[in-house]
């Protein structure tokens, strides 16, 4: 799990699966500490299954190779195009040949009204996060072509929030 923040998804993932080992990767020590504290408090018996790594994919490679599952929820949207391309390459290079990639993020799609709504929301969010977190991105870049270029094909896709968000289940083929 990469850039997963404070560990909410991690907690649910650990509760719903018996995955023997999870690597939790974030560039923020604060987020790593929050995620670790959440697991220690709410599901301490799962703590041995999780390794926490501080890693900035804009500068560093993944901590290990041969991952069979990657999760990037609301993470890829914070990068500008060169860094996004580099980050996806680093992640893809660390995956096994038939890896699964669970991707969830915002999108601009659908009718003109839905696109307008999404554009307004995204402009507001990017402005906020630019000020608060100094993210690189100023606009949403669709990572689908980059994921496809690394062999990750959509197996299943679902939209949420009236088309504002989508989740994709991809497998490398």
C-alpha distance (Angstrom), angle and dihedral (degrees) to the residues before:
residue distance angle dihedral
X1 . . .
X2 3.76 . .
X3 3.80 127.7 .
X4 3.77 90.2 -6.8
X5 3.79 95.8 151.1
X6 3.77 121.6 -153.0
X7 3.80 98.2 4.4
X8 3.81 104.1 -102.3
X9 3.79 93.8 129.0
X10 3.80 90.8 40.8
X11 3.80 90.8 55.8
X12 3.80 92.7 51.5
X13 3.80 91.9 43.8
X14 3.80 91.5 53.3
X15 3.81 91.5 47.7
X16 3.81 93.3 48.9
X17 3.80 100.3 42.6
X18 3.76 139.3 43.1
X19 3.80 92.7 -141.3
X20 3.81 103.2 159.6
X21 3.80 96.7 -145.0
X22 3.79 133.8 20.9
X23 3.78 126.2 -176.1
X24 3.77 112.1 -151.1
X25 3.80 110.1 -160.0
X26 3.79 126.5 -172.4
X27 3.79 135.4 148.8
X28 3.81 92.0 -138.7
X29 3.79 119.2 80.9
X30 3.80 88.3 -161.2
X31 3.82 91.4 58.5
X32 3.80 91.5 45.6
X33 3.80 90.3 51.5
X34 3.82 91.8 48.1
X35 3.80 91.9 49.5
X36 3.78 92.5 47.5
X37 3.82 91.5 48.3
X38 3.82 90.7 49.4
X39 3.81 92.0 53.5
X40 3.81 93.3 42.8
X41 3.80 90.6 52.3
X42 3.81 103.2 37.3
X43 3.81 104.9 28.5
X44 3.82 109.5 11.2
X45 3.80 94.2 161.4
X46 3.82 88.3 66.8
X47 3.81 94.2 53.1
X48 3.85 94.6 94.6
X49 3.82 88.8 59.5
X50 3.82 93.3 60.9
X51 3.79 130.6 75.9
X52 3.79 116.9 -170.1
X53 3.80 119.7 -147.2
X54 3.76 129.7 -173.9
X55 3.78 103.9 -146.5
X56 3.79 132.8 152.2
X57 3.80 106.3 -152.5
X58 3.79 91.4 -162.3
X59 3.82 86.9 67.9
X60 3.80 108.2 15.4
X61 3.79 140.3 50.9
X62 3.78 122.3 -117.3
X63 3.82 114.0 -78.5
X64 3.81 93.6 -115.7
X65 3.80 141.4 8.1
X66 3.77 135.7 -123.8
X67 3.80 99.5 48.0
X68 3.79 113.5 173.6
X69 3.83 96.2 -165.7
X70 3.80 130.1 34.6
X71 3.81 125.2 -175.9
X72 3.81 121.3 -165.0
X73 3.80 109.1 170.5
X74 3.80 115.0 176.6
X75 3.79 90.4 -20.5
X76 3.80 109.9 102.7
X77 3.79 92.0 59.1
X78 3.81 93.7 72.4
X79 3.81 96.4 68.8
X80 3.76 134.1 84.4
X81 3.80 116.6 -124.4
X82 3.84 100.2 -91.1
X83 3.81 93.2 46.3
X84 3.81 92.1 44.2
X85 3.79 90.7 53.1
X86 3.80 91.9 47.1
X87 3.82 92.6 46.5
X88 3.80 94.4 49.1
X89 3.81 89.5 48.2
X90 3.81 91.2 51.4
X91 3.79 91.6 48.8
X92 3.82 94.1 44.6
X93 3.81 91.5 47.9
X94 3.81 89.1 57.0
X95 3.83 93.9 52.8
X96 3.78 128.7 93.7
X97 3.81 120.4 -115.7
X98 3.81 96.1 -93.2
X99 3.81 98.6 34.0
X100 3.79 123.3 153.3
X101 3.81 120.9 -132.7
X102 3.79 119.5 -161.8
X103 3.77 108.4 -161.3
X104 3.80 126.9 -179.9
X105 3.77 126.7 172.7
X106 3.77 147.5 123.8
X107 3.78 123.6 -65.4
X108 3.79 141.6 -174.1
X109 3.79 105.1 -133.7
X110 3.77 144.8 123.3
X111 3.77 129.5 43.7
X112 3.79 122.4 -0.2
X113 3.80 89.7 -100.5
X114 3.82 91.6 52.7
X115 3.80 90.5 46.9
X116 3.80 91.5 50.3
X117 3.80 91.2 48.6
X118 3.80 91.4 48.6
X119 3.79 92.6 46.7
X120 3.80 92.2 51.7
X121 3.80 92.7 47.6
X122 3.79 92.3 47.0
X123 3.80 94.6 47.7
X124 3.79 89.2 51.6
X125 3.81 93.4 47.0
X126 3.80 94.1 46.1
X127 3.79 91.2 50.3
X128 3.81 91.2 48.9
X129 3.81 95.1 46.9
X130 3.80 92.8 42.8
X131 3.81 88.3 58.9
X132 3.81 97.9 38.3
X133 3.81 102.2 36.0
X134 3.80 104.4 14.0
X135 3.82 93.0 -127.5
X136 3.80 117.7 -174.6
X137 3.79 99.1 -129.2
X138 3.77 124.1 85.0
X139 3.81 94.8 176.7
X140 3.78 137.5 24.3
X141 3.80 115.8 -91.3
X142 3.79 115.9 -162.4
X143 3.82 106.5 -127.2
X144 3.83 93.5 -164.1
X145 3.83 95.9 99.6
X146 3.82 90.6 50.0
X147 3.80 92.5 48.0
X148 3.80 90.0 47.8
X149 3.81 90.9 49.5
X150 3.82 88.5 58.2
X151 3.80 91.8 50.7
X152 3.80 99.3 -99.8
X153 3.82 107.7 140.3
X154 3.80 125.8 -171.0
X155 3.79 111.8 -104.6
X156 3.80 96.3 170.5
X157 3.80 133.8 2.0
X158 3.78 132.1 -172.5
X159 3.80 132.3 -177.9
X160 3.80 126.1 -143.4
X161 3.81 138.4 -172.6
X162 3.81 93.6 31.8
X163 3.80 92.1 -53.1
X164 3.81 97.4 -46.0
X165 3.82 91.8 114.4
X166 3.77 135.8 31.5
X167 3.76 135.8 -169.1
X168 3.77 122.4 -155.1
X169 3.75 131.0 -165.7
X170 3.81 106.6 -154.8
X171 3.78 132.2 -178.3
X172 3.76 127.5 -163.5
X173 3.76 110.5 -121.0
